[in-house]
Amino acid sequence: EMCIRDRKKVEENNFGIRKRLLEYDDVMNQQRTVIYNQRSEVLDGHDMKEKISNMIKSTVEQAVEQYAVGESAAEWDFAGLRNHFYGILCNENDFNYTEDELSKLEPSDITALLLERAMKVYESKDELIGKEDMREVERIILLRSVDMHWMDHLDAMDDLRGSIGLQAYAQRNPICEYRISGADMFDEMIASIREETVRKVLSVIPKPGQQMQ
C-alpha cells in the first residue's frame, strides 16, 4: 500500500497540475471573451462605421511608426511605406521631397496625409456601394477576418502551451511565460485582423451588375 505521505505528495502534485491547467484556461478565456464580444457586436448588426474609422486611424498610425524611424526624415523608409499601402493609399509618385522639405517633415505630417486619403477612399465607398450595403459588407469583412485569425491563433496557442511545458524544467514559471507570450501573440492577431479588415474595406468595389447608388 502507498504510504500516506506518498499519497499526499501525489495529490499535491495533481492539484498543482489541475491548478496550472485552470490558469492556462483562464488566459484563453480572457482572450475568448474579447473575441466573442467583437463577434457579437458584428452579428447583432451594430453599425461598424465608427469602429472601422478607428481601425483605419490605428492602421495608418502604426505603419507610419514602423517606417518613419530615425532622427530625420532623410532616414525614413519611404519605399517601405509606399509598398505597404501601394495601390490602396499610395502610388509610385508619393514621398518625393526636396532636402528642404525633408528637413521640416514630421511623422505626424505623413500620418495626416495618409489618413486624409484613407478617409476619402472610405467615404467614397458609401456612394459607390450604397450606405446600407456598405455597412453590411463591412460586417462580413470584419467577421471573416476575426474568425480566420482566431482559428489560427488557437492553433498557435496550443503550440505555445506544448513548448512552454518544457520550460518548466528550466526553472521558469510556465504560466508566466504562457501569459506573456500569449498576450503578445493576441496583440499581433488583433493588429492582423485590423490591418486585413482595413485593406479589404478600402479595396472593396461593387459587384458586377450592382446598381450604383
Disulfide bonds with the S-S distance in Angstrom:
none
